[in-house]
Amino acid sequence: MEPAQPADRVPADPTPPEGQSPLPPAAAPVTGGAPAAGPAAGSIPAGADQVAAGGAEPALVAPAGGRTAAGSGRAAKARSERSPKDMALSLLVLLVPIALLLAFYRGFLGGEQPTVVDAGPAYEQARAANAFPVTEPSGLGSGWRTVSASFRTVDDGANLRVGYLTPEGRGAQLVQSNVPPERLLPAELTAAGQPQGPADLGGPNWQRYTGRGNEQALVLLEPNRTVIVVGDARDNELRELAGALR
């Protein structure tokens, strides 16, 4: 008789119960045989061996040189959260150099200052032409500045024009001409220029006229010439210029 076996010992070659197929033997490692059926080695995704071995998913790797969606979102949020104070400071940085350049232009380069000209040559040409009697302002204050002067001959006469900047910073022009008044006045004052009555200057018979837009004029009609003082200057400044003619 064989000795009794322990109850927990599994027979080396267990016999299945009647009517059941025998269990296959335990699989043993195959050496030198054909590989097991399954997907080709080249088609296995990268990191699949890591999942099979450790059960962990492979880490996500951001594309080289790119930004992750989270990083882009944070940058956009940072830009949108700029406060009005930051925007004001940025604008101030741009305006300060412009203000400094403008101050330098005005203070040292004489920016926006009118160019003063010498009217003497224009008066000399008019007298040399001997086309009409020529008068010139005398005794004007230091605030008056001559900004233009010219003498031109035209088809039916000649014109002497001298432009001034008044002490109040307004414009006034002195015109002396032998062009017939019926042609000169519409050309200088427009066709809408109409007499408004006499202007008492304590001397010649000056007349007040309307001019272009907000301009007004003083007109002196003489046999050989017409004198016009016109501009957007105030009435007292036009009277001062007309009364200074000698």
Secondary structure as a PSIPRED ss2 file (coil, helix, strand):
# PSIPRED VFORMAT (PSIPRED V4.0)

   1 M C   1.000  0.000  0.000
   2 E C   1.000  0.000  0.000
   3 P C   1.000  0.000  0.000
   4 A C   1.000  0.000  0.000
   5 Q C   1.000  0.000  0.000
   6 P C   1.000  0.000  0.000
   7 A C   1.000  0.000  0.000
   8 D C   1.000  0.000  0.000
   9 R C   1.000  0.000  0.000
  10 V C   1.000  0.000  0.000
  11 P C   1.000  0.000  0.000
  12 A C   1.000  0.000  0.000
  13 D C   1.000  0.000  0.000
  14 P C   1.000  0.000  0.000
  15 T C   1.000  0.000  0.000
  16 P C   1.000  0.000  0.000
  17 P C   1.000  0.000  0.000
  18 E C   1.000  0.000  0.000
  19 G C   1.000  0.000  0.000
  20 Q C   1.000  0.000  0.000
  21 S C   1.000  0.000  0.000
  22 P C   1.000  0.000  0.000
  23 L C   1.000  0.000  0.000
  24 P C   1.000  0.000  0.000
  25 P C   1.000  0.000  0.000
  26 A C   1.000  0.000  0.000
  27 A C   1.000  0.000  0.000
  28 A C   1.000  0.000  0.000
  29 P C   1.000  0.000  0.000
  30 V C   1.000  0.000  0.000
  31 T C   1.000  0.000  0.000
  32 G C   1.000  0.000  0.000
  33 G C   1.000  0.000  0.000
  34 A C   1.000  0.000  0.000
  35 P C   1.000  0.000  0.000
  36 A C   1.000  0.000  0.000
  37 A C   1.000  0.000  0.000
  38 G C   1.000  0.000  0.000
  39 P C   1.000  0.000  0.000
  40 A C   1.000  0.000  0.000
  41 A H   0.000  1.000  0.000
  42 G H   0.000  1.000  0.000
  43 S H   0.000  1.000  0.000
  44 I C   1.000  0.000  0.000
  45 P C   1.000  0.000  0.000
  46 A C   1.000  0.000  0.000
  47 G C   1.000  0.000  0.000
  48 A H   0.000  1.000  0.000
  49 D H   0.000  1.000  0.000
  50 Q H   0.000  1.000  0.000
  51 V H   0.000  1.000  0.000
  52 A H   0.000  1.000  0.000
  53 A H   0.000  1.000  0.000
  54 G H   0.000  1.000  0.000
  55 G C   1.000  0.000  0.000
  56 A C   1.000  0.000  0.000
  57 E C   1.000  0.000  0.000
  58 P C   1.000  0.000  0.000
  59 A C   1.000  0.000  0.000
  60 L C   1.000  0.000  0.000
  61 V C   1.000  0.000  0.000
  62 A C   1.000  0.000  0.000
  63 P C   1.000  0.000  0.000
  64 A C   1.000  0.000  0.000
  65 G C   1.000  0.000  0.000
  66 G C   1.000  0.000  0.000
  67 R C   1.000  0.000  0.000
  68 T C   1.000  0.000  0.000
  69 A H   0.000  1.000  0.000
  70 A H   0.000  1.000  0.000
  71 G H   0.000  1.000  0.000
  72 S H   0.000  1.000  0.000
  73 G H   0.000  1.000  0.000
  74 R H   0.000  1.000  0.000
  75 A H   0.000  1.000  0.000
  76 A H   0.000  1.000  0.000
  77 K H   0.000  1.000  0.000
  78 A H   0.000  1.000  0.000
  79 R H   0.000  1.000  0.000
  80 S H   0.000  1.000  0.000
  81 E C   1.000  0.000  0.000
  82 R C   1.000  0.000  0.000
  83 S C   1.000  0.000  0.000
  84 P H   0.000  1.000  0.000
  85 K H   0.000  1.000  0.000
  86 D H   0.000  1.000  0.000
  87 M H   0.000  1.000  0.000
  88 A H   0.000  1.000  0.000
  89 L H   0.000  1.000  0.000
  90 S H   0.000  1.000  0.000
  91 L H   0.000  1.000  0.000
  92 L H   0.000  1.000  0.000
  93 V H   0.000  1.000  0.000
  94 L H   0.000  1.000  0.000
  95 L H   0.000  1.000  0.000
  96 V H   0.000  1.000  0.000
  97 P H   0.000  1.000  0.000
  98 I H   0.000  1.000  0.000
  99 A H   0.000  1.000  0.000
 100 L H   0.000  1.000  0.000
 101 L H   0.000  1.000  0.000
 102 L H   0.000  1.000  0.000
 103 A H   0.000  1.000  0.000
 104 F H   0.000  1.000  0.000
 105 Y H   0.000  1.000  0.000
 106 R H   0.000  1.000  0.000
 107 G H   0.000  1.000  0.000
 108 F C   1.000  0.000  0.000
 109 L C   1.000  0.000  0.000
 110 G C   1.000  0.000  0.000
 111 G C   1.000  0.000  0.000
 112 E C   1.000  0.000  0.000
 113 Q C   1.000  0.000  0.000
 114 P C   1.000  0.000  0.000
 115 T C   1.000  0.000  0.000
 116 V C   1.000  0.000  0.000
 117 V C   1.000  0.000  0.000
 118 D C   1.000  0.000  0.000
 119 A C   1.000  0.000  0.000
 120 G H   0.000  1.000  0.000
 121 P H   0.000  1.000  0.000
 122 A H   0.000  1.000  0.000
 123 Y H   0.000  1.000  0.000
 124 E H   0.000  1.000  0.000
 125 Q H   0.000  1.000  0.000
 126 A H   0.000  1.000  0.000
 127 R H   0.000  1.000  0.000
 128 A H   0.000  1.000  0.000
 129 A H   0.000  1.000  0.000
 130 N C   1.000  0.000  0.000
 131 A C   1.000  0.000  0.000
 132 F C   1.000  0.000  0.000
 133 P C   1.000  0.000  0.000
 134 V C   1.000  0.000  0.000
 135 T C   1.000  0.000  0.000
 136 E C   1.000  0.000  0.000
 137 P E   0.000  0.000  1.000
 138 S C   1.000  0.000  0.000
 139 G C   1.000  0.000  0.000
 140 L C   1.000  0.000  0.000
 141 G C   1.000  0.000  0.000
 142 S C   1.000  0.000  0.000
 143 G C   1.000  0.000  0.000
 144 W C   1.000  0.000  0.000
 145 R E   0.000  0.000  1.000
 146 T E   0.000  0.000  1.000
 147 V E   0.000  0.000  1.000
 148 S E   0.000  0.000  1.000
 149 A E   0.000  0.000  1.000
 150 S E   0.000  0.000  1.000
 151 F E   0.000  0.000  1.000
 152 R E   0.000  0.000  1.000
 153 T E   0.000  0.000  1.000
 154 V E   0.000  0.000  1.000
 155 D C   1.000  0.000  0.000
 156 D C   1.000  0.000  0.000
 157 G E   0.000  0.000  1.000
 158 A E   0.000  0.000  1.000
 159 N E   0.000  0.000  1.000
 160 L E   0.000  0.000  1.000
 161 R E   0.000  0.000  1.000
 162 V E   0.000  0.000  1.000
 163 G E   0.000  0.000  1.000
 164 Y E   0.000  0.000  1.000
 165 L E   0.000  0.000  1.000
 166 T C   1.000  0.000  0.000
 167 P C   1.000  0.000  0.000
 168 E C   1.000  0.000  0.000
 169 G C   1.000  0.000  0.000
 170 R C   1.000  0.000  0.000
 171 G E   0.000  0.000  1.000
 172 A E   0.000  0.000  1.000
 173 Q E   0.000  0.000  1.000
 174 L E   0.000  0.000  1.000
 175 V E   0.000  0.000  1.000
 176 Q E   0.000  0.000  1.000
 177 S E   0.000  0.000  1.000
 178 N C   1.000  0.000  0.000
 179 V C   1.000  0.000  0.000
 180 P C   1.000  0.000  0.000
 181 P H   0.000  1.000  0.000
 182 E H   0.000  1.000  0.000
 183 R H   0.000  1.000  0.000
 184 L H   0.000  1.000  0.000
 185 L H   0.000  1.000  0.000
 186 P H   0.000  1.000  0.000
 187 A H   0.000  1.000  0.000
 188 E H   0.000  1.000  0.000
 189 L H   0.000  1.000  0.000
 190 T C   1.000  0.000  0.000
 191 A C   1.000  0.000  0.000
 192 A C   1.000  0.000  0.000
 193 G C   1.000  0.000  0.000
 194 Q C   1.000  0.000  0.000
 195 P E   0.000  0.000  1.000
 196 Q E   0.000  0.000  1.000
 197 G E   0.000  0.000  1.000
 198 P E   0.000  0.000  1.000
 199 A E   0.000  0.000  1.000
 200 D C   1.000  0.000  0.000
 201 L C   1.000  0.000  0.000
 202 G C   1.000  0.000  0.000
 203 G C   1.000  0.000  0.000
 204 P C   1.000  0.000  0.000
 205 N C   1.000  0.000  0.000
 206 W E   0.000  0.000  1.000
 207 Q E   0.000  0.000  1.000
 208 R E   0.000  0.000  1.000
 209 Y E   0.000  0.000  1.000
 210 T E   0.000  0.000  1.000
 211 G C   1.000  0.000  0.000
 212 R C   1.000  0.000  0.000
 213 G C   1.000  0.000  0.000
 214 N C   1.000  0.000  0.000
 215 E C   1.000  0.000  0.000
 216 Q E   0.000  0.000  1.000
 217 A E   0.000  0.000  1.000
 218 L E   0.000  0.000  1.000
 219 V E   0.000  0.000  1.000
 220 L E   0.000  0.000  1.000
 221 L E   0.000  0.000  1.000
 222 E C   1.000  0.000  0.000
 223 P C   1.000  0.000  0.000
 224 N C   1.000  0.000  0.000
 225 R C   1.000  0.000  0.000
 226 T E   0.000  0.000  1.000
 227 V E   0.000  0.000  1.000
 228 I E   0.000  0.000  1.000
 229 V E   0.000  0.000  1.000
 230 V E   0.000  0.000  1.000
 231 G E   0.000  0.000  1.000
 232 D C   1.000  0.000  0.000
 233 A C   1.000  0.000  0.000
 234 R C   1.000  0.000  0.000
 235 D H   0.000  1.000  0.000
 236 N H   0.000  1.000  0.000
 237 E H   0.000  1.000  0.000
 238 L H   0.000  1.000  0.000
 239 R H   0.000  1.000  0.000
 240 E H   0.000  1.000  0.000
 241 L H   0.000  1.000  0.000
 242 A H   0.000  1.000  0.000
 243 G H   0.000  1.000  0.000
 244 A C   1.000  0.000  0.000
 245 L E   0.000  0.000  1.000
 246 R C   1.000  0.000  0.000
